[in-house]
């Protein structure tokens, strides 16, 4: 499990954890989107940590 900031195709930024090849948004890590679907990492762009 690895903490990450990612950007979706519509440029929404999510904060969460990477588990295997999926990304899970986590509100407790500061994501604007409290909960969200578990997303495929292939559709996301990894952003540098702030």
PDB file of N, CA, C and O in Angstrom, chain B, residues numbered from 101:
ATOM      1  N   UNK B 101       0.852  -1.173   0.000  1.00  0.00           N
ATOM      2  CA  UNK B 101       0.000   0.000   0.000  1.00  0.00           C
ATOM      3  C   UNK B 101       0.896   1.234   0.000  1.00  0.00           C
ATOM      4  O   UNK B 101       1.790   1.368   0.836  1.00  0.00           O
ATOM      5  N   UNK B 102       0.644   2.135  -0.951  1.00  0.00           N
ATOM      6  CA  UNK B 102       1.490   3.319  -1.092  1.00  0.00           C
ATOM      7  C   UNK B 102       0.624   4.565  -1.254  1.00  0.00           C
ATOM      8  O   UNK B 102      -0.310   4.572  -2.056  1.00  0.00           O
ATOM      9  N   UNK B 103       0.927   5.609  -0.502  1.00  0.00           N
ATOM     10  CA  UNK B 103       0.210   6.867  -0.585  1.00  0.00           C
ATOM     11  C   UNK B 103       0.545   7.543  -1.905  1.00  0.00           C
ATOM     12  O   UNK B 103       1.683   7.474  -2.369  1.00  0.00           O
ATOM     13  N   UNK B 104      -0.451   8.202  -2.518  1.00  0.00           N
ATOM     14  CA  UNK B 104      -0.193   8.855  -3.798  1.00  0.00           C
ATOM     15  C   UNK B 104      -1.204   9.965  -4.068  1.00  0.00           C
ATOM     16  O   UNK B 104      -2.314   9.965  -3.534  1.00  0.00           O
ATOM     17  N   UNK B 105      -0.789  10.915  -4.913  1.00  0.00           N
ATOM     18  CA  UNK B 105      -1.699  11.905  -5.504  1.00  0.00           C
ATOM     19  C   UNK B 105      -1.798  11.555  -6.976  1.00  0.00           C
ATOM     20  O   UNK B 105      -0.787  11.345  -7.646  1.00  0.00           O
ATOM     21  N   UNK B 106      -3.015  11.493  -7.471  1.00  0.00           N
ATOM     22  CA  UNK B 106      -3.204  11.163  -8.878  1.00  0.00           C
ATOM     23  C   UNK B 106      -4.192  12.133  -9.504  1.00  0.00           C
ATOM     24  O   UNK B 106      -4.958  12.807  -8.814  1.00  0.00           O
ATOM     25  N   UNK B 107      -4.153  12.183 -10.827  1.00  0.00           N
ATOM     26  CA  UNK B 107      -5.083  13.029 -11.569  1.00  0.00           C
ATOM     27  C   UNK B 107      -5.818  12.158 -12.578  1.00  0.00           C
ATOM     28  O   UNK B 107      -5.208  11.384 -13.316  1.00  0.00           O
ATOM     29  N   UNK B 108      -7.146  12.299 -12.595  1.00  0.00           N
ATOM     30  CA  UNK B 108      -7.943  11.508 -13.532  1.00  0.00           C
ATOM     31  C   UNK B 108      -7.979  12.195 -14.895  1.00  0.00           C
ATOM     32  O   UNK B 108      -7.454  13.296 -15.065  1.00  0.00           O
ATOM     33  N   UNK B 109      -8.610  11.525 -15.864  1.00  0.00           N
ATOM     34  CA  UNK B 109      -8.656  12.060 -17.225  1.00  0.00           C
ATOM     35  C   UNK B 109      -9.381  13.399 -17.285  1.00  0.00           C
ATOM     36  O   UNK B 109      -9.091  14.213 -18.162  1.00  0.00           O
ATOM     37  N   UNK B 110     -10.325  13.646 -16.363  1.00  0.00           N
ATOM     38  CA  UNK B 110     -11.016  14.942 -16.358  1.00  0.00           C
ATOM     39  C   UNK B 110     -10.318  15.958 -15.445  1.00  0.00           C
ATOM     40  O   UNK B 110     -10.895  16.982 -15.080  1.00  0.00           O
ATOM     41  N   UNK B 111      -9.064  15.655 -15.084  1.00  0.00           N
ATOM     42  CA  UNK B 111      -8.189  16.539 -14.314  1.00  0.00           C
ATOM     43  C   UNK B 111      -8.591  16.706 -12.849  1.00  0.00           C
ATOM     44  O   UNK B 111      -8.138  17.640 -12.187  1.00  0.00           O
ATOM     45  N   UNK B 112      -9.437  15.813 -12.339  1.00  0.00           N
ATOM     46  CA  UNK B 112      -9.754  15.812 -10.913  1.00  0.00           C
ATOM     47  C   UNK B 112      -8.584  15.192 -10.162  1.00  0.00           C
ATOM     48  O   UNK B 112      -8.076  14.140 -10.549  1.00  0.00           O
ATOM     49  N   UNK B 113      -8.157  15.852  -9.082  1.00  0.00           N
ATOM     50  CA  UNK B 113      -7.040  15.340  -8.294  1.00  0.00           C
ATOM     51  C   UNK B 113      -7.584  14.542  -7.112  1.00  0.00           C
ATOM     52  O   UNK B 113      -8.473  15.001  -6.395  1.00  0.00           O
ATOM     53  N   UNK B 114      -7.046  13.358  -6.922  1.00  0.00           N
ATOM     54  CA  UNK B 114      -7.430  12.492  -5.819  1.00  0.00           C
ATOM     55  C   UNK B 114      -6.204  12.198  -4.962  1.00  0.00           C
ATOM     56  O   UNK B 114      -5.081  12.153  -5.465  1.00  0.00           O
ATOM     57  N   UNK B 115      -6.424  12.001  -3.683  1.00  0.00           N
ATOM     58  CA  UNK B 115      -5.365  11.567  -2.779  1.00  0.00           C
ATOM     59  C   UNK B 115      -5.824  10.246  -2.196  1.00  0.00           C
ATOM     60  O   UNK B 115      -6.978  10.108  -1.791  1.00  0.00           O
ATOM     61  N   UNK B 116      -4.937   9.286  -2.155  1.00  0.00           N
ATOM     62  CA  UNK B 116      -5.331   7.988  -1.627  1.00  0.00           C
ATOM     63  C   UNK B 116      -4.175   7.021  -1.627  1.00  0.00           C
ATOM     64  O   UNK B 116      -3.013   7.416  -1.522  1.00  0.00           O
ATOM     65  N   UNK B 117      -4.501   5.760  -1.743  1.00  0.00           N
ATOM     66  CA  UNK B 117      -3.473   4.724  -1.695  1.00  0.00           C
ATOM     67  C   UNK B 117      -3.527   3.858  -2.945  1.00  0.00           C
ATOM     68  O   UNK B 117      -4.587   3.614  -3.520  1.00  0.00           O
ATOM     69  N   UNK B 118      -2.341   3.403  -3.343  1.00  0.00           N
ATOM     70  CA  UNK B 118      -2.224   2.468  -4.463  1.00  0.00           C
ATOM     71  C   UNK B 118      -2.104   1.072  -3.880  1.00  0.00           C
ATOM     72  O   UNK B 118      -1.238   0.806  -3.047  1.00  0.00           O
ATOM     73  N   UNK B 119      -2.980   0.184  -4.325  1.00  0.00           N
ATOM     74  CA  UNK B 119      -2.924  -1.212  -3.901  1.00  0.00           C
ATOM     75  C   UNK B 119      -2.872  -2.048  -5.178  1.00  0.00           C
ATOM     76  O   UNK B 119      -3.811  -2.036  -5.975  1.00  0.00           O
ATOM     77  N   UNK B 120      -1.778  -2.768  -5.366  1.00  0.00           N
ATOM     78  CA  UNK B 120      -1.545  -3.504  -6.610  1.00  0.00           C
ATOM     79  C   UNK B 120      -1.648  -2.524  -7.775  1.00  0.00           C
ATOM     80  O   UNK B 120      -0.876  -1.567  -7.820  1.00  0.00           O
ATOM     81  N   UNK B 121      -2.564  -2.721  -8.716  1.00  0.00           N
ATOM     82  CA  UNK B 121      -2.686  -1.809  -9.858  1.00  0.00           C
ATOM     83  C   UNK B 121      -3.928  -0.945  -9.764  1.00  0.00           C
ATOM     84  O   UNK B 121      -4.393  -0.414 -10.772  1.00  0.00           O
ATOM     85  N   UNK B 122      -4.474  -0.797  -8.557  1.00  0.00           N
ATOM     86  CA  UNK B 122      -5.670   0.029  -8.401  1.00  0.00           C
ATOM     87  C   UNK B 122      -5.393   1.168  -7.431  1.00  0.00           C
ATOM     88  O   UNK B 122      -4.472   1.106  -6.617  1.00  0.00           O
ATOM     89  N   UNK B 123      -6.209   2.205  -7.538  1.00  0.00           N
ATOM     90  CA  UNK B 123      -6.070   3.374  -6.681  1.00  0.00           C
ATOM     91  C   UNK B 123      -7.360   3.569  -5.903  1.00  0.00           C
ATOM     92  O   UNK B 123      -8.448   3.548  -6.478  1.00  0.00           O
ATOM     93  N   UNK B 124      -7.239   3.759  -4.601  1.00  0.00           N
ATOM     94  CA  UNK B 124      -8.408   3.952  -3.740  1.00  0.00           C
ATOM     95  C   UNK B 124      -8.348   5.333  -3.095  1.00  0.00           C
ATOM     96  O   UNK B 124      -7.470   5.584  -2.270  1.00  0.00           O
ATOM     97  N   UNK B 125      -9.278   6.249  -3.458  1.00  0.00           N
ATOM     98  CA  UNK B 125      -9.299   7.572  -2.833  1.00  0.00           C
ATOM     99  C   UNK B 125      -9.560   7.457  -1.337  1.00  0.00           C
ATOM    100  O   UNK B 125     -10.369   6.637  -0.904  1.00  0.00           O
ATOM    101  N   UNK B 126      -8.876   8.275  -0.551  1.00  0.00           N
ATOM    102  CA  UNK B 126      -9.039   8.228   0.906  1.00  0.00           C
ATOM    103  C   UNK B 126      -9.217   9.643   1.445  1.00  0.00           C
ATOM    104  O   UNK B 126      -8.310  10.468   1.338  1.00  0.00           O
ATOM    105  N   UNK B 127     -10.371   9.922   2.017  1.00  0.00           N
ATOM    106  CA  UNK B 127     -10.662  11.256   2.551  1.00  0.00           C
ATOM    107  C   UNK B 127      -9.707  11.616   3.683  1.00  0.00           C
ATOM    108  O   UNK B 127      -9.342  12.781   3.843  1.00  0.00           O
ATOM    109  N   UNK B 128      -9.306  10.632   4.460  1.00  0.00           N
ATOM    110  CA  UNK B 128      -8.433  10.921   5.604  1.00  0.00           C
ATOM    111  C   UNK B 128      -7.043  11.364   5.162  1.00  0.00           C
ATOM    112  O   UNK B 128      -6.264  11.849   5.983  1.00  0.00           O
ATOM    113  N   UNK B 129      -6.724  11.209   3.900  1.00  0.00           N
ATOM    114  CA  UNK B 129      -5.431  11.659   3.395  1.00  0.00           C
ATOM    115  C   UNK B 129      -5.555  13.006   2.693  1.00  0.00           C
ATOM    116  O   UNK B 129      -4.583  13.498   2.121  1.00  0.00           O
ATOM    117  N   UNK B 130      -6.736  13.600   2.732  1.00  0.00           N
ATOM    118  CA  UNK B 130      -6.897  14.938   2.186  1.00  0.00           C
ATOM    119  C   UNK B 130      -7.507  15.006   0.801  1.00  0.00           C
ATOM    120  O   UNK B 130      -7.451  16.058   0.164  1.00  0.00           O
ATOM    121  N   UNK B 131      -8.085  13.926   0.316  1.00  0.00           N
ATOM    122  CA  UNK B 131      -8.714  13.970  -0.997  1.00  0.00           C
ATOM    123  C   UNK B 131      -9.980  14.822  -0.936  1.00  0.00           C
ATOM    124  O   UNK B 131     -10.751  14.724   0.019  1.00  0.00           O
ATOM    125  N   UNK B 132     -10.193  15.654  -1.949  1.00  0.00           N
ATOM    126  CA  UNK B 132     -11.411  16.460  -2.014  1.00  0.00           C
ATOM    127  C   UNK B 132     -12.635  15.550  -2.123  1.00  0.00           C
ATOM    128  O   UNK B 132     -13.720  15.884  -1.648  1.00  0.00           O
ATOM    129  N   UNK B 133     -12.441  14.433  -2.737  1.00  0.00           N
ATOM    130  CA  UNK B 133     -13.541  13.500  -2.948  1.00  0.00           C
ATOM    131  C   UNK B 133     -13.487  12.487  -1.822  1.00  0.00           C
ATOM    132  O   UNK B 133     -12.598  11.638  -1.760  1.00  0.00           O
ATOM    133  N   UNK B 134     -14.474  12.599  -0.925  1.00  0.00           N
ATOM    134  CA  UNK B 134     -14.440  11.833   0.318  1.00  0.00           C
ATOM    135  C   UNK B 134     -14.302  10.349   0.044  1.00  0.00           C
ATOM    136  O   UNK B 134     -13.423   9.684   0.593  1.00  0.00           O
ATOM    137  N   UNK B 135     -15.160   9.844  -0.791  1.00  0.00           N
ATOM    138  CA  UNK B 135     -15.034   8.445  -1.165  1.00  0.00           C
ATOM    139  C   UNK B 135     -15.172   8.403  -2.673  1.00  0.00           C
ATOM    140  O   UNK B 135     -15.732   9.315  -3.281  1.00  0.00           O
ATOM    141  N   UNK B 136     -14.678   7.381  -3.250  1.00  0.00           N
ATOM    142  CA  UNK B 136     -14.786   7.271  -4.692  1.00  0.00           C
ATOM    143  C   UNK B 136     -14.580   5.836  -5.077  1.00  0.00           C
ATOM    144  O   UNK B 136     -14.232   4.992  -4.251  1.00  0.00           O
ATOM    145  N   UNK B 137     -14.799   5.573  -6.333  1.00  0.00           N
ATOM    146  CA  UNK B 137     -14.606   4.203  -6.796  1.00  0.00           C
ATOM    147  C   UNK B 137     -13.126   3.848  -6.772  1.00  0.00           C
ATOM    148  O   UNK B 137     -12.262   4.718  -6.881  1.00  0.00           O
ATOM    149  N   UNK B 138     -12.855   2.578  -6.629  1.00  0.00           N
ATOM    150  CA  UNK B 138     -11.476   2.117  -6.787  1.00  0.00           C
ATOM    151  C   UNK B 138     -11.187   2.178  -8.287  1.00  0.00           C
ATOM    152  O   UNK B 138     -11.931   1.627  -9.098  1.00  0.00           O
ATOM    153  N   UNK B 139     -10.096   2.858  -8.640  1.00  0.00           N
ATOM    154  CA  UNK B 139      -9.813   3.124 -10.048  1.00  0.00           C
ATOM    155  C   UNK B 139      -8.578   2.362 -10.523  1.00  0.00           C
ATOM    156  O   UNK B 139      -7.688   2.033  -9.740  1.00  0.00           O
ATOM    157  N   UNK B 140      -8.552   2.094 -11.812  1.00  0.00           N
ATOM    158  CA  UNK B 140      -7.421   1.429 -12.443  1.00  0.00           C
ATOM    159  C   UNK B 140      -6.294   2.443 -12.623  1.00  0.00           C
ATOM    160  O   UNK B 140      -6.523   3.532 -13.149  1.00  0.00           O
ATOM    161  N   UNK B 141      -5.090   2.101 -12.195  1.00  0.00           N
ATOM    162  CA  UNK B 141      -3.958   3.026 -12.312  1.00  0.00           C
ATOM    163  C   UNK B 141      -3.646   3.375 -13.773  1.00  0.00           C
ATOM    164  O   UNK B 141      -3.049   4.418 -14.037  1.00  0.00           O
ATOM    165  N   UNK B 142      -4.033   2.533 -14.710  1.00  0.00           N
ATOM    166  CA  UNK B 142      -3.741   2.802 -16.126  1.00  0.00           C
ATOM    167  C   UNK B 142      -4.494   4.017 -16.643  1.00  0.00           C
ATOM    168  O   UNK B 142      -4.112   4.585 -17.666  1.00  0.00           O
ATOM    169  N   UNK B 143      -5.568   4.435 -15.950  1.00  0.00           N
ATOM    170  CA  UNK B 143      -6.350   5.580 -16.412  1.00  0.00           C
ATOM    171  C   UNK B 143      -5.992   6.847 -15.646  1.00  0.00           C
ATOM    172  O   UNK B 143      -6.612   7.889 -15.858  1.00  0.00           O
ATOM    173  N   UNK B 144      -5.005   6.775 -14.761  1.00  0.00           N
ATOM    174  CA  UNK B 144      -4.652   7.910 -13.910  1.00  0.00           C
ATOM    175  C   UNK B 144      -3.228   8.375 -14.171  1.00  0.00           C
ATOM    176  O   UNK B 144      -2.378   7.607 -14.620  1.00  0.00           O
ATOM    177  N   UNK B 145      -2.988   9.647 -13.882  1.00  0.00           N
ATOM    178  CA  UNK B 145      -1.636  10.204 -13.989  1.00  0.00           C
ATOM    179  C   UNK B 145      -1.122  10.444 -12.573  1.00  0.00           C
ATOM    180  O   UNK B 145      -1.762  11.141 -11.786  1.00  0.00           O
ATOM    181  N   UNK B 146       0.023   9.873 -12.255  1.00  0.00           N
ATOM    182  CA  UNK B 146       0.618  10.043 -10.934  1.00  0.00           C
ATOM    183  C   UNK B 146       1.191  11.449 -10.816  1.00  0.00           C
ATOM    184  O   UNK B 146       1.914  11.904 -11.702  1.00  0.00           O
ATOM    185  N   UNK B 147       0.866  12.145  -9.714  1.00  0.00           N
ATOM    186  CA  UNK B 147       1.381  13.498  -9.481  1.00  0.00           C
ATOM    187  C   UNK B 147       2.449  13.455  -8.401  1.00  0.00           C
ATOM    188  O   UNK B 147       2.434  12.565  -7.551  1.00  0.00           O
ATOM    189  N   UNK B 148       3.376  14.407  -8.425  1.00  0.00           N
ATOM    190  CA  UNK B 148       4.386  14.436  -7.364  1.00  0.00           C
ATOM    191  C   UNK B 148       3.745  14.821  -6.033  1.00  0.00           C
ATOM    192  O   UNK B 148       2.773  15.578  -6.023  1.00  0.00           O
ATOM    193  N   UNK B 149       4.260  14.323  -4.918  1.00  0.00           N
ATOM    194  CA  UNK B 149       3.711  14.686  -3.609  1.00  0.00           C
ATOM    195  C   UNK B 149       3.902  16.177  -3.345  1.00  0.00           C
ATOM    196  O   UNK B 149       4.846  16.783  -3.851  1.00  0.00           O
ATOM    197  N   UNK B 150       3.014  16.764  -2.560  1.00  0.00           N
ATOM    198  CA  UNK B 150       3.154  18.202  -2.228  1.00  0.00           C
ATOM    199  C   UNK B 150       3.875  18.368  -0.907  1.00  0.00           C
ATOM    200  O   UNK B 150       4.089  19.494  -0.458  1.00  0.00           O
TER     201      UNK B 150
END
